[in-house]
Amino acid sequence: MLRSCIFIAALIALTGSVPIQKAGKDWYKNSLVYQIYPRSYKDSNGDGIGDLNGITSKLEHIADIGADALWLSPIYTSPQVDFGYDVANFTDVNEEYGTLADFDRLVAKAKSLGLKVLLDFELNYSSDKHEWFKKSIQRIKPYDEYYVWRDAKIVNGVRRPPNNWLSNFGGSAWEWNEVRKQYFLHQFAVGQPDFNYHNADLRQEMKDVLTFWMKRGVEGFRCDALNYMYEDTRYLDEPLSNAPGVPDNDYDYLDHIYTKNLPETYEVLKTWRQLMNDFSATADTKMILTEVYADLDLTIKYYTSGSTVPFNFMFISDLNNKSSAPDFKRFIDRWINNIPDDPSYVANWVVGNHDNHRAASRYGEKRADQLSILSLILPGVSVVYNGDEIGMLDRDFTYEETKDFAGCNAGPDRYYLKSRDPERTPFQWDNSTSAGFSTSNKTWLPVNSNYRTLNLAAQKTASISHYRVFVALAQLKKKPIIERGSLETVLVTEKILGVIRRYESSVVAVLVNFADTPVTVDARTWMNIPDQMIIYVSSVHSKLVPASLIDTTNITVPDDLNGITSKLEYITDIGADALWLSPIYTSPQFDFGYGIANYTDVDKDYDTLAISTESSYEHEWFKKSVQRIKPYDEYYVWRDAKIINDRRKPPNNWLSLVQGSAWEWNEARKRYYLHQFNIPQADLNYRNAALQREMKNVVNF
């Protein structure tokens, strides 16, 4: 018999295969990459700002969750206009974070724990405080052409920018420099002047930066905003995007055909890949992760240009908490089917990052485990953001509290659309001062107030938690079946996505439930899996018990009341005054609770002890109405058939909101009954006084 496992809405079967020790050229192919935002991870000296020594002190946690590599967001010397993305020195550490010696200790300890260190590489621009930029202003060679400079336009005697290009942070992408008497380009903040990659000396400087850090033990780089590397040298105005409701100074007001995704970018990346290959000819492959928010064809092209991981942002950009099972299947299949046919190219799945709302906030805390399941069970590289492993949530900010340049620049009416502060709050280690992030009560960004209950220490000791689910998944990821197994995706129903991994005699089957109510399915038939399986891990909201046997021909994925009760503290933490439960009544679940069989009891799927416009046709009232037993005979909307050419037809052309006629023939009563929704949801007749009294009794109950 197969040894088998199941997640919340996920079913897994596997044999007892042993973990693979990943090393050498292929180490990255099934890796888990853990992103750290240094400023918010761990403060070692009590100044309220995270630092390198703080990260070093927590490396065991990163190893414990099963990560293979940690990616550090910018640690370089910086005036912190954009919190490290404005680099003033590419070969030193920002003093708030520590020193190069601190960095070397971090790398050494990480290596001892089997962790590789990756760095963010801010390739598109520097800080305006960088020595290169200062020399460029003075036209000192070769720095004079390291940045993009252009003369002003003179319109009616008034100085104007060279064209209409806009900054990602709003307003013109051009800033006048009074000393050089020219405009410089900044596609992001004014303090981040864009590099001129048409200049060979600049390209060599950036390769030297990569070499500097590889010599210090760095195993790869995440290339930030790579597709902004080049601009069209004709400097033409960009066309309007015609996006509705966007102000004319907002980046999205234009269609950026001249300032990103230019073909020269791919050629530069190839030279970096060659540099890294030459450096690591006798060592492990160096990883290149490329951040590009672009169309699929432009993103996929980075595989053949040297990227190990062209970030797949489908969980962030393409899907959301309203996406369906077919949506998820379509985007998973699309990525898998478009990867170039070469064994060195593998898929990747990015759950979250520092620039987007946290996964548990985007999808809802209940569905956070589903993203962990998919990202860790699908083939290839999993990329998670610190805090994803415990289901951390965004913190709401007022405009006055906002620190992020993007939010501040957007103004008090639009800051919440642009600010990245909500997802950058300090990591919640425990329930002590500042969530264990710092000994100081004042931290660079406020700690989320939910840290008292949502923190790592609590989740490590809890019998069921996001952390425990995540670790179990990461352990499973190291099995040969996940590293080498085949992949199938299937729609078990319109609400259930199935993912199957097979390797030799092992099977891993995942069922993801996109309904908000229990769903019962025959997974064996639809997924061709064993008929009996053993639960491996269940979600924090599931009643499925790990290590228990389950019949795959009749699996019910519950959404129970005890699960809701266990999370009432969260509802109060977010400031809610009331909670509204979708139907919990006894029901055959044709429409997942909206077809009600008993208004005064709780469905068994939800536990034990709404007014509706319909009931289930299994309700006792409906059964008695079919038999014309008073007073139930008029509790529903019944009509005689029309006879046309000796054929029985519905009373009129009314349509169901679901599909087809809103009328269904009942052979026992010899009449049609109305169902404005599903056939099993017979409409109640509220013109009937006895029915009105019944529903009042339900309210009183």
N, C-alpha and C positions, 0 to 999 in steps of 0.2 A: 504493500500500500504506500502511496505517496505521502510524505509529510507535507502538510498544507497549512496555509495561513490566510488571514483576512484582515483588511483594514476597514474602517468605518463603512464606507461605502466602497470598500475595496476588498477584493478576495484574492488570496495568494496561495498558490500551492508550489512547493519545491521539495526536492530531495535534499539530503544532508550533505551538500557540496561544501568544500572548504574555501576559505577566503583566498584571494589571489594577492600575492605581494607585488605591488606595482613598483617597477623601477625601470630605469633605462629609457630608451627612446619613446616608449609608449605609455609612460606613467600618467599622462594627462587624459587619456582617452575615456576613462570612466571615473574622473576625479570629481571631488566636491571642493569647490572654491568658496571661501568664506570672506566676504568683504568687511573690512573694519574701517569705520570713520573715526580716525584717531582722536579727534577733539572730544568725542562723546563716548569713548570706550571705557577707559579707566584712568583716573587721576591718581598719580603716585605721590604728589607733593602738596596736596591740599589747596591748590590755587583755583580749583574749579574747572580746570581744563585738562582733558585727557592727554596722555603723553606716551612716549615709547616705553619707559620703564613700567608704566601701568599695563601696557599691552603685554610686555614680557612676563609680568606677574600672573597673567591670565592665559598664557599659551596652553596650559594643561586643559583648560575648558575647550579650546578649539580642537585639540587632539581628541578629547573625550567624545565630542559629537561626531567624530569620524571624518573631519576635514583632511584633505590632502595638501591644501595650500591656503595661505592667507594673503589677501590682496589689501594693501594699505592705501587708502586715499591719501592725497598729497601730504608729504612730511617736509617738503623743501622750505628753505628760507623764503619768507613771504611777509608782506605788510598786512595780509589777511583781509584785503578788500573783499575777495570772494572765498574766504576761508581756505587758503592754500592753493587755489587754482590760479592765483596771480603770483608767479614764481620770480623771486629776485635773485636766486642763486640755485642752479640745478644740481650742484654738487656739494650741498651742505644741508644740514637739518635745521628747521626752524627752532629758535631757542626755546619757545614755549613747549616744544615736544622733546627736547633733549639735545644730544650731541651725536656725532658720527660714532663715537665710542659706544654710546647707548644703543645705536642701531646695530653695531657689530655684535653686541651681546645678545640682542634680540634674534639676529640671524643664527648665531651659534646655538642658542637654546632651542629655537625652532627646528634646526637640523637634528638636534639630539632627540626631538620628539617625532621625527619623521615628517615634519612640515616644511614645505617650500614657501619662500617669501617672494611675493610679487609686488611691484610698485606701480602706482599711478604715474603715467608719463604725460605731462602737459605739453603737448607738441605744437599746439596751434598758435600760442602766444606766450609772452612773458609778462611780468609786472612792469609797469612804467618806471619802477625803481631799479630794474636790472641795469648793470653796468653797460650791457650791450645797447640798451635803448638810450641811455645817457650819451654814449658815444655816437650813436646814430643821429641824435639831435644835432650834435656838433659836426656831423658829416665826416667823422674820422673813419678812414678805411680800415678793414673791410666792412665795419659795422654800419656804414652809411646806407647800405642796401639790405640790411638784415630784416627790415620792417617794410610795410607797404605804405609808401608816401605818395601823395598826389597834390598837384597844385589846385588852388581854389578856382571855382567858377566866379566870374564877376557878372552879376545880373543887375542892370540899372545902377551900376556903381556900388553895389552891395556884394560883399564876399559871401559865397555860398559853397556848401560841400560839393565834391566832384560829381556826385550822383545821388540817387534816392535810396541807397542801401540803408537798411535798418539793423540795429543791434538786437541780439536775442533778448536783451534786458530792456528794450524800448528806446525809442528815439533814434537819431541818426547814428550810423556806424562810423562816422567820421568825426574826428576831434582836431581842432586847429592847434598848432604849436607855434607860439609867437617867436620862439628862437629860430627854428628852422624855416619859418614862413611857409609851411605846408601843412596839409591835413594828414594825419595817420589813421589807418583803419583799425577799428576794434569791433569785431563781430560779437563781443560779449561786453564786459564792463569797460568804461573809459580807461581804467587802470590796467587793462589787458591788451596792449597793442599787438596786432597780428603779425606773425612772422611772414617773411617773403621767401617762400620755398623755391622760387625761381632762381634764387641765389645759391650757387654751389658751396660757398664758404659756410653759409648758414646750415645747409644740409649736412656738411661734415661736422659742424659743431654739435648737432643733435645726435649724430652717431657716436661722437665722443662721450656724450652724456650717458648713452646706453652702456658703452664699454666701461665707464667709471663705476657704474652700479653693478654690472655683472662681475667685475673684479672683487666687489665686496660681498658676493654670494647671492645676489638677486637672481631668481630663476625665471623671471618673465616680467612682462609689462602689460598694463591695461592702457591702451592708447586712447586718450580722452578726445572727444569731439573730432575724430579723425577726418571726417568728411568735410570739415571746414578748412582743410590744409591749404588748398589752392583757390584763387579767384581768377575769373576771366580777365585777362589783361586789357581787354577793350574798355572795361569799366562802364558798360552800358547800364542804363536804368533798368531795374527789374520790373516785370509786369505786376499788375495787381492780382491778388489771389481771389478777390471777390468773396472772401469768407464773410458770412453774415455777422453783423454786430461787433466787428473788430475795429477799434480806433485806428486812425491813420498813422499813429506813432508806434503801434504794436507790431512786433516782429511778424506776426501772422497776417499782416495786411498785404504783404508782398509774396509773390511766388519766386522762390530763391533759386533761379536757374543759372545765375552767374557767380554765386558765392559758396556753393557746396556741391559735393558729389562730382567733382571734376575728375577726368580720367587720369591726370598726372599723379593723383594721390596713390593709386594702386602701384605705380612704378616705384615711388619712394618706399612704400611698405615692402616691396620685394627686396630692396637693398638692405632694409633692416633685418629681414628674415635671413638673408645671406650672411650678414654680420653675426647674427646670433648662432647660426649653424656653424660658422667657422669657429666661433668662440667655444662652442660646446661639442666639437667634433668627436671627442672621446668621453663625453658626459651626457647627462640627461638632456632631452630636448628642452629648449627654452620656450616658454609659453608666450604667445602674443594674443591678447584679448582686445578686440576692437569695438569701441563704442560708436555705433552709427545708427541713428534713427532715420531710416530710409526705406524705399520700396524694396521688396524681397529680392528682385534681380540684382540691384545694386549692392545689397548686403551680402548675398551669397557669393558674389564675385570676389569678396575678400578672402575666401578660402584659397583660391588659386593665386592669390597675391601675397600669401605668407601668413595669414592669420590662422592661429590654432583655434580660436574661439571668436568668430564674428557674432557678437551678441545677438541672441534670439530674444527679442523683447515682446513676444506674443502675449505673455501673461500680463504685461504692463500696458502695451499700446493697442493690442487688437482685441483682447478679451476683458471682461469685467464681471461684476456680480449679477448682471442680467443676461450674461451669455448662456447659451443652452448646450446640452450635450452634443448636438450636431455642430455647433460653432467650435467647440473644443476639438472634436475629431477632425474637422476640416483644417484647422490651423496646425495641429500636430502632424497630420498627414502631409500638408503642404511643405512644411519644413523638411521632414524626412525625405520626401520625394524629390526635393530640389538640391540636396547635398550632392556635390560632384562625386562621380564614381571613382573613388580612390580610398583605400583603407586608412590613409593618414587623416582623412577628414571625418570628424564625428559631430553629432548633433550637440546642442547645448540648450539649457533651459534656465533663464534668468527669472528668479522669483521676485526680487526687489533690489533697490539700490537707494543711494542717498539723494537722488534727484526726483523720486516719485513717492507718492504716499505708500505707507507700509502695506504689505500684502494683506494683513488681517483687517486693515481699515478699508482697503480697496474692495475686498471680497466679502468682508464680514468675518468676525472672529470665528464663527462656526465653520467657515469654509477654509480657514487657514491650513488645516491639516490636508485638505484635498490638494492644495498647491504643493505642499511638501511631498505628498504621495506621488503626484505626477512627475515632479522635477527629479525625484530620486529613483523612480522606477523606470522611467523612459530612458532609452540608451543615450550614453554620452556624458557630457559635463554638466554638473549642477552648480549654479551660482546663486548663493544666498547672501542676504544682507544681515549684519549683526542685529540680533533681536528677532529675526524670523523664526529661529529655533524655539523661542518661547512665546511666539504670537504677540509680540509687542505691538501696540497701537499708536497711531498719531496722537499728538497733543494739540489741542486748539490754541491758537495765539490771537491776541488782539493786534491791531496795527502798531500800537505803542510798544508792545513786547517784541515785535518782529526785528530780527537781526539780519536775515538774509538780504543781500543787496537786491536780488531780483524782486522780492516782495516789497522792500522799501521803495524801490524805483517805480513800482506799479501804482503806488498811491493808496490812500485809505479805502477807496471804493473797489479796488481790484487786487489788493495785496494777497488775499487768500487764494486767488487763482494762480499766482506765480511763486509765492513763498515756499521754500523747501524746509523751513524750520520744523514743521510738524513731524517729519520723519527723521529728524536729526537729533532728537532729545537723547540725554544720557542713557546708557545701557542700565537696565534694572537688575542688579545683582542680587539684592536682598531687600529687607524692609527696614534697614537701618538708615542713618542720615544720608540724604541724597541718593537713596536706593543703592547704597554701597559703592556708588561711582566715585564719590569724593568724601573726605572728612569735613569739607566745607558745606555750610548751608546754602551758600550762593554759588551756583554753577553757571557756566557760560550761557547755557540755555536751561530754562527750568525743567526739572524732572517731572514726568507725567505723574499726576496725583494717584493714579491707579497702582503705583509701585508697591503699595502695602500688601496687595494681594497678587498682583501680577509681577513675579520676579523669579529669577533662576533658582534661588535657594528653595523657595516654596515648591516649585515644579520638580525639583530633584527628589524631594521627600514625598511628594504626592504619589499615590498609587496610579493615578491617571493624569497625564498632563501633555501639553504640546511638546515639551522637551522630551519626554519618554517616547512619544510617537516618533519624533524626529530622529532620535538616536537609534531606535529599532530599524527605521527605514535606512539610515546610513550604514548600519551593520549589514543589512540585506544587500545594499548596493555593492558591497565588496564580494558578493558571491559570484561565481562564474556565470550563473544564469543571467545576471544583470549586465555583467561585462560583455558576455559573448552571445547571449540568447537572441533569438529572433523576436520580431515585434509584430503584433497584430492589434489593430484598433477596430472596435465594432460598436454599433449602436444596438444595445440590447433592447432598449425602448427609446422613445423620444426623450425620456428623462434620465436614462442610464447609459453612461459611457463605459465600455469595457476595454481594458488594455490587457493583452496576454503576452507574456514572455515565455519562450520555450528553449530548453537546452538539454540535449540528451533525454534523460527520463524525468527531468524536472519541469514544472510548470509554475509560473507566477501569473495569477489572474487578478486584475484590479477592477472593481466596480465603483464608479463614481456617481453618486446620486445628485442630480441637479434639481430635484423636487424638494419642497420644503416640508414634505410629509412622507410617511413610510411608503416604500415601494417593494412589492413582492415580485420576484422574477425567477424564472428557470434558467439559471446561469449555465448549467451543464449543457443544455441543448444549444443555446445561443453561442457559447464560447468554446464548446468542445473541451470541457475540463472534467476532472474526476467528479463523481457524484457525491463523494464524501471528502471533506477537507477540514483542516484544523486551523483555527484562528491564530494568526501570528501576532498581530497588534490591532487594537481598535481605537477609534478616535475618542477624544475626550467627551464627545456628545453621544456616543454609541453605547447600547446595552450589550453589545457583543463581547463575550468574555474570552480573553486570550487563552490559548491552549485547549479550547473546547471544540468538540466535533460539530460540524454543520453539514446539513443536507443542501447541496448546491442546486437541487431541482426545485427548491422552494425557499429561497432566501428572502427574508424581510429585513430591509434596512430601516431601523426605527429612528424617530425623532421624538424622544419621550419627554414626559413632563418632569421626571426627576432630573433630566439634563437641564431643563429650563430652570428648575429650582436651584440647582447647583451654581447657576450663573446670575442669580438675581443681584448679587453685589455689583457685578459689572454694570447692570442696567441703572443702579443708583449712582454708580461712579460717573457715568456719562451725563448725569443730571436729569434723567427722565422722571416724569411725574406719574406716568402710567404705562402699562404694557398691554398690548392688544394681541390676543392669541388667535391665530387662524384656527379653523374648526378642530376641536378635540373630541367631538361626539362620536358615539358608536356609528360605524360606517363600513360598508363593504369596500370603500376606497376606490370606487370607479373614477371619481374626480378628486381623489386624495382628501376626503373628509367633507367635501361640499355636498355629497349625496348622503343625507343623514338617515340612519335607521332607528336611532333613539335619541331624542333631544335631551334626555335627563340621565344620561350615563356617558362615561368616558370610554373611548375606543381602547380595546385591549392592547393595541400596539403602543399606546401612550402611557398607560398605567391604569389606575382605578379612579373612581371618583377622585348666542348668535341667532340671532334670529336669521332665518333663511327664507328665500322665496320658493324653495323647493325642498323635497325630502327624497330619500332613496326609495326606489320601488320595492325595496325589501322592508320598508317601514311597515309596522302593523297597521297603521292607518291606511296605507295604500292597499294592502292585501284585503282589508275589509271594504275599502271603496270599490275594488274590483268586484266583490261579492254583493255590492249594493246594500251593505249593512248600515243602517242609520246610526248616528248622524254622519258617518264617515263617507257615505255615498257621494256627498257633494263637497268633500274636503279638497278635491283636485279638479282641474279643468278638463271636463270630458265633452266631446262633441261627436255627433253622428258623422258617418262617412258621406262623401259625395259619390254618386254613382254616375259615371260617364261612360257611355257605350258599354254598359254592363260591367264596367270595371270599377273597383273600389278606389277612391282617391281621398287624400286628406281634406279636411274642411276648407282650407284656404292655402295661400302660398307662403305662409309665415315660415321663416327659416331659423334654425338653431344657431346660436353664436358659435357653436363648435363646428358643425358641418351638416348640410342637408336639411330636410324638412324638420320643423319644430313639433311635428305630430307623429305619434307612434301608435299603431293598431294594437289593441289588446283583445285577444281572441276570446277570453273568458267573458268579458263584459260586452264584447261586440261593439266597441266604440274606440275612438282615438283619444289619447290623453296628450296634453301639452307638455313639452319639455323644451324650454328656451336654452338649455345648456345640453348636457349629455343625455342620452336616452334613459339611463337609470335614474335621472334626476327629475322626477315628476313635479310640475309646477303646482304649488298650493293655490287654492281658490280663496283669496282673501275677501271676496264678496259674501262669503258664508259666515254668519255670526258665530256659529259653534266653533269653526276653525279659528276665528279671532280670539275667542275665549281660551282655546287650547294654547295658543301662542303666548297669551298673557300669563298662563300658568307656567309656561317654560321660563319666562322672565322671572316670575316669583320664585321658581325653583332655584 
